[in-house]
Amino acid sequence: MRDSFASITLGAAVAWGASACARGEPPAWDGGSLSQAPMPVLAASAFAHPVDASTDAADDSAAATDPGAAPQTRDRPRDGPRLQDRARALWDAVVQDDPDLALPFFFPLSAYRQVKAIPNPEADWKRRLVANVRRDVHHLHERLGAQARDARLVELEVPTERSRWVDPGEEGNKIGYWRVYGTKLRYETGRGASSIDVSSMISWRGEWYVVHLSGFR
């Protein structure tokens, strides 16, 4: 009996020790300043309550029709087919002098409502940001002039290495996002290569969207 009791006690101690190790907290990530170091890629659950796979699928489905219907993430935007498709929409808007064609590449209103800590983000989005993009598209079309008929889009060139994470509160925002300056919409005409400046883009769920096309107003 005494030997059996000792074996049980020893087994319990070993099991307890293993459990304690399993519950130990891993070292905290230390990536330095958010403005200087790449952020780790986090799931949408980092901004809300934990979700299961079915909720993630629902978020992706909602984001397909309205990006702002799903929560923000800290995914760092990368180049890819979807980005180049939206760049094509912006290019078509300039060539055809139709600003509405550019809206798929413009930061979504539903996301802007969540981002901005201002009294009426919807009015700001419509009367300032969208109004400026409409004016800029008309101006860029005029700049192309007769070349618009033969101009060919080459690519959207994003200086991803210069992008940085903007913390809440830095730009009147409630939640963070990635921001990049100095993007170029490169194209060619009979006169050679040229480009259109895209002043500022910010991210939503790991995708770039235009907020300022020509300058900051």
N, C-alpha and C positions, 0 to 999 in steps of 0.2 A: 504493500500500500504506500509506504513511504517513498519507494522508488517511483511508483506511478505518479504520485503527487508532484515529485520533483520534475518529472518529464513534462507534465501538464503545465507547470509553472514556467519552465524554461521555454516551452513552445509558445505560451502566451506572450512572454517577454519579446521573443523574436518577432512574432506577428505584430505586436504593438510598435516595435522599432521600425519595421518596414512600412507600416501605415503612416508613421510620423514623417518618414522621408518622402513618401508619396505626396503628403500634404504640404511639403515645404514650398514656400514662394520662390519663384525664379528671380534672379537679379533684375532690377528695373532697367529698361532700355535707356541709354544715355547717348542721344545723338547730337547733343549740343543745341545751339540756337536753331529755331525753326526757320529763320531767315537765311541760314547758311548751310544747313545740312538737309539731305533728302529725308522726308518723313517715311516711316514704315507704312506699308499698304495695309489699311484696316478695312474690315467689313463694315457694312452699314450699321451693324449692331453696336458699333462703337459710339454711335450718336443716338441710340435709342435703347429700348429694352431688348434683351436677347430674343432672337427670332429663330424659328426652325427653317428647314429647307423649303417648306411650302410657302412660308412668308417671303423668303428671298425670291422665289419664283414669281410670287404676286407682285413684288416690287419691280422686278425686271419687266413684267408684262405691262404694268402701269407706266413705267418709264418709256416704253416703246411708243406710246401715244402722247404722253405728257411727262417730260423728264422731271418736272417739279412735283409730280405725284408721289415720288419715292424719296426717301431721306438722303441727305448729303452724305458723301463718304470722303475719306482722305486719299482715295486712289489718285495717283499722279497721272495726269493725262499723257498719252503717247500718240504718235502719229499712227495712222491706219486708214483703212478704206472709209470708215464712217466720217472721219475728219475731212478727208479729201472730197467726199460727197457733199458735205456741207459747204466746203470751199467752192465747189462747183456751183452751188446755189447762189453764193455771194457773187461769183463771177458772172453768172447769167443775169443777175439783177443789174449789174453795172452795164453789161453789153446791151441789154434790152431796155435799159432805163426804167426798170420796174422794181422799186424797193421792196415790194411785198415778197418777191422771190428770195430775198436775203433773210427773211425772218426765221427760217429753219436753222440758220447759223447764229441767230441772235439769242442772248441769254434769256431763257424762258421767264415769263411773268410769274408763273406759279413758283419758280425757284427764287425770283427776286423778292417776292413777298416774304419768304423765309429768311433771306439773307439780310435785308436792310432794316436797321433799327431807326426808322424815320416814321413820322406820322402817317404819311400816305404813299407807300412805295409804288402802288399802282399808277398814281398820277405822275410820279417822277419817271417811271418806266415809259409811260406813253408820251408825256409832254416834253421830256428832255432827251432821254436816251434814244427812243425810237424816232422821234422827230429829227434828231441830229443825224441818225443813220440814213433816214430818207433824204435829207438834204445832201449828205455826203455822196450817196449813190448817184443822185442827179449831177452833182459836180464832177464826179469821176467819169460819168458817161460823156459829159461835155468835153472833158479833157481828152478822151479817146477820139472824139470827133469821127471823121470818116473811117478811121482805122478800126472802129468797133466792128465793122463788117468782116474784117479779116483777122482780127486778134485771136490768138489761141492761148488758152490757159496751159501753163506748164506744171505748176505745183504750188501748194501752200507751204511755205518754209517757216517753221516755228522754232525759235531758239530755245528749245526745251531746257538746255543746261542753264539758262538764265532765269527760269521760272522759280518762284518761291511761294511758300505757304504763308498766307495772310491770316494772322490771328484775329479772333473776335475783338471788335473795338477799334481796330486800326483804321478802318475806312468807313466808319459808321455802320459796321456790319455786326449782326448777332451771332453768326456762325462763320467758320473759316472757309477758305477756298484757296486754290492755287491761282497765281496770277502771272502773266507773261507779257512783256512789252517787246515791240520790235519785230512782229511777224510780217512776212512779205508774201503777197499774192503775186507770184511771178508769171509773166506772160510774154508772148512774142508777137510782133507784127512785121509788116514788110520792112520796117525801119530798124528792126533788131529787137533785142531783149529789153524788157523794162519790168517794172513792178509797181504794185499798189501797197502802200503802208497800211497795216492794221495796228492801230495804236495800242490797244489793250484787249486781252482776252482773259476770262476767268473760268474756273472749272465748276462743273456740277456732275457729281457721280463719275469722275474720271474722264469727262469729256470737255473739250475746249468750246467756249462760246464767245462771240464778239460782244463787248460792251461799249467800246469806243472805236469807231472806224478811222476817222481823221481827227486827231487831237482830242483834248479833254475839255468838255463843256458841260 
